[in-house]
Each structure stands twice: as structure tokens, then as C-alpha cells.
Amino acid sequence: MSHSVDKLGDSYNIAKAKFLTLEQKLVKQPQLKKHYSDFLEEYVQLGHMSPLCEADVRKESPNFYMTHHAVLKETSSTTKLRVVFSGSEKSSNGVS
């Protein structure tokens, strides 16, 4: 199904709420927070994402904010942290 960009709906508030929940989890797990912060910094360095300031949130052009969370597997010998992006998370009007 094809959707017009102007029908995207609000995803910022949903993503922000999920991120605040994630932050609470990271405060309780410093090692996970370190791995997660390192991952996010690497994504910035690679150009896969960029920091967002509050002024950018309400621009005229629509944006979709994708939620994400961390999965830590201590027993892994290669990649202990995996960040899962929730591409199917729906916006305020049900569009993902």
C-alpha cells in the first residue's frame, strides 16, 4: 500500500516515549549503556544517523522517527550488542 508523505502521522512522541523507557533501562545497566552509546556514536561517525535538536522536530517537512532497542548477548564471542530498529512501529495514524 502506498502512502503520501503528508499522511505519515506523528511518530516523534511514540519514539520519544520508547526512548525514555530505554534510557531508564540503560541507567540501571551501565555496561549495556556503554555498549549502546558506542554503537550510536559509530552510527553517527559512519553517517547512518545524525544528532537531532529540538528545533528540527517541528520542521515543515514530515519525518518518521524509528524506535530502537538493545539486545545484549554476553555469551557471544563476536557481537555482544545488537541494536534492533523497529521499522514496523506505527505512527499516530497507523502508518509504519
FENZI-V160234 format. One record per backbone hydrogen bond with DSSP energy under -1.0 kcal/mol. CO is the residue of the C=O (numbers start at 0). NH is the residue of the N-H. If there is no record, write none. Layout:
CO|NH + CO|NH
This chain:
3|6 + 4|7 + 9|91 + 10|14 + 11|15 + 12|16 + 13|17 + 14|18 + 15|19 + 16|20 + 17|21 + 18|22 + 19|23 + 20|24 + 21|25 + 22|26 + 23|27 + 28|32 + 29|33 + 30|34 + 31|35 + 32|36 + 33|37 + 34|38 + 35|39 + 36|40 + 37|41 + 38|42 + 39|43 + 40|44 + 41|45 + 42|47 + 42|48 + 43|46 + 52|55 + 55|58 + 66|85 + 68|83 + 70|81 + 72|75 + 79|72 + 81|70 + 83|68 + 84|86 + 85|88 + 90|93 + 94|90
